[in-house]
Every structure is written in structure tokens, then in C-alpha cells.
Amino acid sequence: MNKILPTIKYEQLVSKAVERISNQRAREIIRQRFGLEDGQRKTLEAIGQKYGITRERVRQVEEAAFSVLRKNNLYDFFQPALRPINDFFDQSGQAVIEEKLLSFLANAKHPHPGRGAVFFILTVLSPYERFAETDRFYPFWTNSKNVWPKAQEMIKALIKDLEREGKVVSGDYLLDIGRKKISGLSEQALFSYLDITKEISQNCFGQFGLSAWPEINPRGVKDKAFLVFKKENRPLHFRAAADLINQYNFGSRLAHPQTVHNELIKDPRFVLVGRGIYALTDWGYQPGTILELIKGALKENGPLAKDEILKGVLKHRLVKENTVLINLQNRKWFVRDEEGRYSLK
């Protein structure tokens, strides 16, 4: 996204605007309601308790103050602030998650008077509209009434496609699907809409999928290990898997090698293929000892030459050839014919 450097001192503009409210208590309530002094927005309940009035009365005072301000050519007064605000909305597809909007425009990620000032401007002016948090969406703002219904339909299409695919995808893949719903959809707009929905998320590898998938939000060590194995696409020693889990920064809790080892042993998605070395079952590796693998191959295929047995076992196990040959010498289970082929007794 093309960065707009927010040089506007929103808190100074809002402070001057609030001074136009003649009633002192109303000014104090507005300052507290929007966190204009310390960045902490107070609830109707908290303000009501402080002044000994009901929540509804606080709301009435707030609306009366807005009414006074709106009669004073607010658009002209806030004109210096409107361009960067609208530019950011337009670059972001005209719908932006609240946290991103406030932190970028106020240049502050934590409670700050500038964030409260931006929130104030968005609240008192049109066409800005706030959508409260729901089970499906984080709180967000728009500067166009027409954009959100289209964005919502696009998000539904993305969710349906991900459910059908059943696997993580790239951002480019989602962009192609999104453009079938919204012609000319930009990458910035797509990612802005994805920020808003709770149902689609991005993992630490930059892949997208449904938020409930373990590939997107791993719940524990075994899910994190599964993600690492899929990313590396190769068998790993459990210590190497633990190191990679920590390197990929899944969270603040460190993965300990022994914990990883214990989880891999229990999880059917993994199979032991060597000394402390695991692979994904999906890759075709099979559980069992070398002896069991040889017996299974002979039972399924009949007599086999030594090279055929080696090839079959080494496909499923990371062991030395000599280990397989030693097992073949087990006369309790195997017999060798005149042509050098082995079969079960």
C-alpha cells in the first residue's frame, strides 16, 4: 500500500472543535467518551457513575454536543484532516478494520489522544459509518454505504471456495476469486476486507485459509509441527522440528524437543521413519518395524529380489541398506530360493 504519512495533528483540531461546546460538563463528557486527553475511551456506564447520571442521560448529552458542533461548519473546520482520512479509505477499498484505521492515521498503536481524535472525527462527520463487532466481523469503518454489501458477498464467495478446496491458498488465488465478484478489485482492498472478517486468516507462512483450520491457527505443538513438516516438505528429526517451530514464531511459548517427540509419537499424521526422524503419513510412509515392512511387501507381492525389497523398504524408511539386509537374514520368517528371491516361510 502507498503510505500516507499522517502529519495531521488530529487531537489539536478536535480540541479546538470541542471548545465550541459552551457547556463545561458536556465538554468533559465528550473528552472522556473519546479519550481525547489520555487515549482511554470511557463507557457510558463509567461516565454516568462519575457524574451520578444514567447511561441514557450521558447519551443525550453526547448527542446534544454533536448537534451543536454540526451546526458550526465542521466540514470546513476539519478540512485538513479529511484528505488523508479519505485517501486511506480509498486505498483500502473504502472499508477498514478499526484498529488499523486508528493506528495508521494517529500513528499510534496504543491508547493515545490522537486515536481518540480520529474516532471523534469519524463519529461526527458523514459519510463515515462504524460497524460494531459481531461473531463474523471485527469492528470496522466505511466511507461509502455501497461498498460493504459487495465486499460481504465477496467474502462469502471466498469462504465457500476455501471450504470446497479444503487447503491453504495464496493471496493471488483469493484475489482471482474476489475479482469475479468485484470487478477491478485491488490487492489492498482485498486484504483490507480480509482484515475485517474473522472467518479467513493468514498463517505465519503467508498462506490463507479458514480461521478454524489447524494449518492457519495451530492449537498446540502437534498442529504447529504439522505445519512445519508441510512447509519443509521433508522428514525431520524431532529436535529439528522443535527448532523450526520456534524459528517460525508461532507464539511466545517455546517448543521443547521432548514435548515435540511425545506429540509426534501419538499423532497418526506422523510416522517414525528413522532414529528420531519423522515424516507425514500423507507422504506415503508406513508405520511398523523394518521386519514388518518386509513381511508386508512379500505378503502383498509374493517372492521378491533383494533389490526390490530394498527399494520398497527404503521408500518408507530412512535407514541404511545394511539394516534391511540384516532383517532379511531372519530365517524364522524368510526363505531364499535358487534365483535369489525372498519369500515368507
N, C-alpha and C positions, 0 to 999 in steps of 0.2 A: 504494500500500500504506500502511496505517496504521502509522506509525513507532512502534516501541517504543524508547524511549530507553534504551540499555543502561547502567544506572548501577551494575550489579553489578561488584565487583572480583573477577573470577574468579581471578586469579592469587593473591590473598590467601587465598581459600578453599582452593585446591588446595595452596598452600604448607603450610597447616596440616594438610591431609589427609596429605600426603607425610611430614610429621614423625612420623606414626603408624607408619611403617615403621622397625623397630628397626635393621635392618642398614644401616650407613652407605653401603657400596658400592651396595647396592640403591637407596637414596635418590638417590645421584649418577647412577646409570644412568637412573632414571625422569626426573630433571630434564633430563638430556641428550637422552633419547629424545623428549621432548615439547617441548623448547626452553623450559623454564619459567624459565630465567634470562636468556637472550638472544634468545629467539624463534626460534632456529635448531634445528629438529628434526634430530637426528643419526640416521644409519642404523645398523642392527645391525652392519654391517661396520666402520664408523668407531669405534663404541663397543668392539667386540671387539678391534680393533687397539690401542686405548688401554690396555685392561686385560689384554691378552695372553690373551684367551679367544675361543672360537669364537662365530660368529653364533648357533648353536643354544643355547649357554650363556647368551648375553645374553637370548635369548627366554625361556629358563627362569626367569632372574632376574626378568624383567619380569612373567611370569605369576604367579610366587610373590608378588611385591609386590602385584599386583592381588587375589590371593586373600586376602592379609592385610587389604587395605583393604575388600573386600566383606563381610568379617565384622564390620565396625565401623559398621553402620547408616549407610552412605553416603548413602542417600536423605534421611534426616533431616539429615545434615550439609550436603548440597548443596541443601537445600530452597529457600533464597533464590535460587539460580541456575536452578532448574528451570522456574519460571513464565515468565520471559522467553524461555527456550530453546523451551519447548513452544508458547508463543504465536506465536513466529516461524515455527516449523514449521507450525502450524495455518493461519496466514495464507498460507503459501506452498504449500499443497496437500500438506503432510507429506513433501515431498521437495525438498531444496535443494542446489544445487551447492556444493561445499565452500568455495570461495574466498568466495562471497557470505555463507555462513553464518558463517565465522570473522571476516571483516572487519566484518560488521554487529554481531555480538554483542560482539566485543572492541573495536569502534570503532577498528580499526587495519587499514590496507590493506597494510602491510609487516610483515616479521617482528617480532613483539612477544610478550613473555611472556603477555599476555592471550590471544592467539590459541592459544598452546600450551596454556594452561589450559583453554580451551573444548574443544580437541581431546581433552584428557585426560578431562574430564567425560563427553564423548560416548562415549569409548572404554570407560570402566569401568562405565558405567551402562546398564541396559536401559530402554526397548526400542530405543535408538539403534543404528543399523547403518550401517556405511560400505560403499559400493560403490566398488571401485578403478576407475581409468581404463581404458577399453577403446578400441577403434578407433571405436566409435559414441558413447560417452558420456564426459563429463568426470567426475572423482571427485565423489561426492555422498553425502549422508546422508539417512536417513529416520527417522521415529519411529513408523512403522507398517509391519508386514510386508505388509499387504494393499494398500497404495496403489500400489506400483511396478508390479506386473503390469498393473493397469488403465491406469496412465499410459503404460506401454510400448506397449500396444495402441493407445492414442490417438495416440501419436507415429507409429506405423506407418501409421495411417489418414491422418494429415496428410501424411506423405511421399508416400503413394500418390496423394492428391488433388493435391498440387503437381506430381507427375510427369505426371498427366493434364492439368492446366491448362496447364503449361508457361510460366507467367508469374508475376511477383511479385504478392503479395496483401497485404491489410491484416490487422492483428491481429484486428479484428472478424470477418473472414472465417474465420480459423483458429479463433476462439472458437466460432463457429456449428458448424463441423465437429467440434470437440472435444466439444461438448455432446451430440452424437449418440452418443458413446462413453461419456462420463462425465456423467450427469445432474447438473445444478446446478453444473457446473464454473465456478469463479470466474476472473476475468481474472488475478488474482495467481497462482493455481495454474497456469494455462496458461503464463504467462511463466516461472514457475519451472521447469516441465518443459522448456520450450524452451531455457532456460539450460543444461540438463543434456545435451541431445542435441547432437551435433556435425554432424548432417545437415541441420538447419534453422537459418538465421541471419537476422539483420536488417541491412539496409544503412543507410547514413547518412541516408537519406530516410524511415526508419521502415517500410520495406516488408519483407515476409518472403518467403523462397523457399529453395530448396535451396542449401546452402552452396557447392556446386560451380559454381553459376551465376555468370557474369561480372557479372550485374546485382546480385548480393549481395556477392561478393568479387572485384572487378575486379583482374585480374592486372597490367595495365600501363596506360600512358597511353591507348591506344586504347579499352580497356574502360571506363576512367573517363570518357572523352569520350562514349562511347556512353550511359552512364548520365546524364550531364549533358544531352545532347540529348533523351533520353526524358523527363527531368524538366521541362525548359524547354518542350518541345513546340513548338519554333520553330527556323528556321535561325539559325545563329550564325557570326560571324566567328571565325576560329581564335584570335585574341587574346582575345576574349570567352570562348571555350570554355576557354582556359588559365586565365583569371582565376576562372571558376566552379569549375573543378576544384580550385583552391587554396582557394577560399572554403568549399567543401563538406567540406574536411578529410578527404580520403581517406587521408592518411598524412603522414609527416614530409617526404617528398621533394616539392619544388616542381615543378610542371609548367611548362616553358618554352614560350613561344608557338611557336618554330620547331620544337621537338620535336613539339608537337601538330599543327602544319601538316603535317609529314612523315608522321605516322601516319595522318592523315585522308586524305591523297592515296592511300596504299597500301591502305586498308581498304575493301572493297566495300560495307560497311554505310553508307558516307558518299558523298555526291555533291556536287561543286562546283556551286553554283547562282548564284554571283556572284563579284565580286572578293574572294577570300579568304573567302567565305561558303560554309558547308557546310550540308547538310541530311541527314536519314536517307533512304536509298533506300526504306525501307518507307513513307515518306510519299507515294510516287508520283513523286518527282523522277527524272529520267533523265539518264544521263551523255551527254557529247557536246557539240560546239560548237553555237552558235545555228544556223549553216548546216545542220548535220547534223540538228537537230531539225525545221527547216522541211522539209527533204527527206524526212525520215521521215513527217511528217504528210501531205504531199502524196502520197507513195507509198501510204500506207495509205488515205487518204480520197478521193483524186482532187482535182480543182480546188477551191480554197477562196478565199473572200473575204478581204480584208486583215484585217478584224476577227476572223474565225475563226482565222486564223493567229496573230494577236497573242494571242488568248485561250489558244490551245493552247500557245504557247511560254512565255508568262508564268506558266502553270500549273506549269511545270517549271524556270523560271529567274527569278532576281531581277535583272532588267536593265531598262533604260529602253526604252520603246516605240520610240524612235528607232533604237536598236541593232538591233532586229528589222527595221525598215523599211529600214535601210541594207543589210542582208543580202538582203532581197527584191529589191533593185535589181541583184543579181548576174545579168547576162544569160547568163552561161555555164551557169547551172543553171535559171533560172526564166523563164517567159514569161507575159505578162498578156493575157487575151482581151478582147473588146469589152465584156463585162459586168463587167470589173474583177477577175475571178477569176484566181488564180495557179495554174500547174501546172508540172510538171517538163518540161524540154525533151526 
